């Protein structure tokens, strides 16, 4: 049963608003935990005596489980009701956080992280669905900035928060920090949330085959995207096998979704032009959200040699800009054509990445300031209108299912974006190194002159000055090749964001009223 929206001109019910804020905080924890471990994997590896091949699964297992959980949440929310779906998700997430903190082996950690992602992932689409069903369209300028800020801020500050916790305490606190807030969210949502009623009759026709096919499809897809760039894609047998399973399961899943009496995921939402367009823009925004959150720390760590804490201190600007822009974007969403906001947002993304195409080895906080400002402001200007376009015109009965699909596209956009960024970064680095090596030969007088100058500088040190000069020269060449590959990747992103800004007229302007009006 769908939640009953309030009349368009009704004031916001305080109980519902408090309950919604508690749910938003739960969503913040679930999204934050995607990236909170990324800056502290070395410490977790040392604490659990894990190998270099095992430790990435601390993050990968969470992502795979969450990407399966998100589209499933629509069906489960209709069966259990919003209240019990969220209580189980928040409570299970909190318990799994405790189990992660007490893990003594890498196997235990991976197992608990997978359960944490699967159980907690249901909170994310449930919050989006609630925002567009329990509040009237006239109050959307208040609730949309809240969920937009959380959905973009949490992954942005995740590495920073993780770096601070690990630096001040230890890696166990990456998970222990969830316990008290998780208990609060679980209890408060149990007491306050009463938006709809459960419908256990749906269990009689539950599509177990569709669930298995969806899990195999999305799980293998996430695995291929996560592991492919670092293992030469299909040259690795495990990745090749996962890709085959993904393709077969994909065909089976879509066949099942289109023919089953009660499919695990209802794909009819994509027949709505604005929802389909909103999902496409959300997919690309996921590339900007997760891709740039990845690229800047990689540059600061590999080129500048920054620690996790220094990276966090350099990148806090984006978070501040999101906070500052969220209320402004909320107000604009009620007065300005959302397509104009999206065009400005993606143009801001493009401007920020275009600036970074001139990157050098000396860039630090001040050179990255404006790109981060543009990224933070642009995320808010994109996120809020995309949410309203994709979900704001759907009837409440289809909202829970559509919310799962919508959030899935953003996460898949991030996964696909990271895979393509890593692949492009490595391929362009190899290309630039090959071209630089063609110039740095023993027949080039400028190279020989530079080597002689460097050897003289090492002459007072222990060791062979010529060998030391040659090694320093090779390190310089590798660094310049890496910087050139960074520039290429930022240029590719610039072109992508410009194309999306130009594509905004293809979206239909939403009719005033949205879901609430349609349901009334």
Secondary structure as UniProt FT lines:
FT   TURN            8..9
FT   HELIX           14..35
FT   TURN            36..37
FT   HELIX           38..40
FT   HELIX           41..48
FT   HELIX           52..55
FT   HELIX           57..80
FT   HELIX           82..101
FT   HELIX           106..120
FT   HELIX           122..131
FT   TURN            132..133
FT   HELIX           137..139
FT   HELIX           140..168
FT   TURN            171..172
FT   HELIX           173..192
FT   HELIX           200..205
FT   HELIX           208..228
FT   TURN            229..232
FT   HELIX           233..235
FT   HELIX           237..259
FT   TURN            261..262
FT   HELIX           267..271
FT   HELIX           273..302
FT   HELIX           308..333
FT   TURN            334..335
FT   HELIX           338..356
FT   TURN            357..358
FT   TURN            361..362
FT   TURN            365..368
FT   HELIX           369..391
FT   TURN            392..393
FT   HELIX           396..398
FT   HELIX           399..439
FT   TURN            442..443
FT   HELIX           445..457
FT   TURN            458..460
FT   HELIX           465..503
FT   HELIX           504..506
FT   TURN            512..513
FT   HELIX           514..519
//
